Amino acid sequence: MVFEPLISTLSFLTIIPTSKYGFDLRVIARNMYFFPICGAVIGLIIGIIGFYASTFLPEYIASFIILVTFVLITGIHHIDGLADFSDGVMVKGDRDSKRRAMSDPVVGSAGASALIINFIGLFIAILNFESSTRLFYAIIVSEVIAKYVMVMQASVGESAWTGFSSPFTIEMKKLSKIITSIILTVVLVFLLQGIVGLLTLGIVIVIGFIIYCVAYRNFGGVSGDVFGASNEISRLASLMILSTIII
């Protein structure tokens, strides 16, 4: 059944437990093309909270609540990926040195700076929405796009080393899964944000490909941390674009 792997995949991307279905990385990898749907579900949960917070609370408090909700729902691991990715990119040396920097449990100055910039950017972008309804739809779309960018990177790239990302890059080389993920993403984005959403999707895909190129140059491919960083950067870019464009 499609429903069971979808729940497991959603659990992988969030803190939502799936004790009934368990957790199997191979199952998650085989169903990575469903990431955009999971993004829509995550965005819907956060979007509802954001809608009511921005409707009934002062804008600064609402923006803070939404930001905290992003962090809590997604379980920190994507944010951790952004910090590790930044540390790896900024450290001097060869690929082995950069990989060691990524795996270091201590967050370096580059990682800390990236997290601060990301949080400030999200806070400002959320604050810039004048309509609670626009914010609601933008949050959902930003999550769909962020999840698709990870799928796109897995479909075009190779793993920097054998590990967490390997099953994903292998499974997402299948054309049927690539096409299905693209269709799901385009349909969801267009239904929720129309042409503006598709424009945002196109811009963020370019950003995601740039991140992939940076990862390939520094590490020789993608990794779990690259996926996590791409998720965070893509969400931020999507919200900043959608909060700026006047519909």
PESULGI-V272334 format. One record per backbone hydrogen bond with DSSP energy under -0.5 kcal/mol. CO is the residue of the C=O (numbers start at 0). NH is the residue of the N-H. Records with the same first field share a line. If there is no record, write none. Layout:
BEGIN
CO: NH / NH
END
This chain:
BEGIN
0: 4
1: 5
2: 6
3: 7
4: 8
5: 9
6: 10
7: 11
8: 12
9: 13
10: 13
17: 20 / 21
23: 27
24: 28
25: 29
26: 30
28: 31
30: 33
31: 34
33: 36 / 37
34: 38
35: 39
36: 40
37: 41
38: 42
39: 43
40: 44
41: 45
42: 46
43: 47
44: 48
45: 49
46: 50
47: 51
48: 52
49: 53
50: 54
51: 55
52: 56
57: 61
58: 62
59: 63
60: 64
61: 65
62: 66
63: 67
64: 68
65: 69
66: 70
67: 71
68: 72
69: 73
70: 75
71: 74
72: 14
74: 76
75: 79
76: 80
77: 81
78: 82
79: 83
80: 84
81: 85
82: 86
83: 87
84: 88
85: 89
86: 90
93: 97
94: 98
95: 99
96: 100
97: 101
98: 102
99: 103
104: 106
107: 111
108: 112
109: 113
110: 114
111: 115
112: 116
113: 117
114: 118
115: 119
116: 120
117: 121
118: 122
119: 123
120: 124
121: 125
122: 126
123: 127
125: 128
130: 134
131: 135
132: 136
133: 137
134: 138
135: 139
136: 140
137: 141
138: 142
139: 143
140: 144
141: 145
142: 146
143: 147
144: 148
145: 149
146: 150
147: 151
148: 152
149: 153
150: 154
151: 155
152: 156
157: 221
162: 165 / 166
164: 168
165: 169
166: 170
167: 171
169: 172
170: 173
173: 176 / 177
174: 178
175: 179
176: 180
177: 181
178: 182
179: 183
180: 184
181: 185
182: 186
183: 187
184: 188
185: 189
186: 190
187: 191
188: 192
189: 193
192: 195 / 196
193: 197
194: 198
195: 199
196: 200
197: 201
198: 202
199: 203
200: 204
201: 205
202: 206
203: 207
204: 208
205: 209
206: 210
207: 211
208: 212
209: 213
210: 214
211: 215
212: 216
213: 217
214: 218 / 219 / 220
215: 219
221: 159
222: 226
223: 227
224: 228
225: 229
226: 230
227: 231
228: 232
229: 233
230: 234
231: 235
232: 236
233: 237
234: 238
235: 239
236: 240
237: 241
238: 242
239: 243
240: 243 / 244
244: 246
END
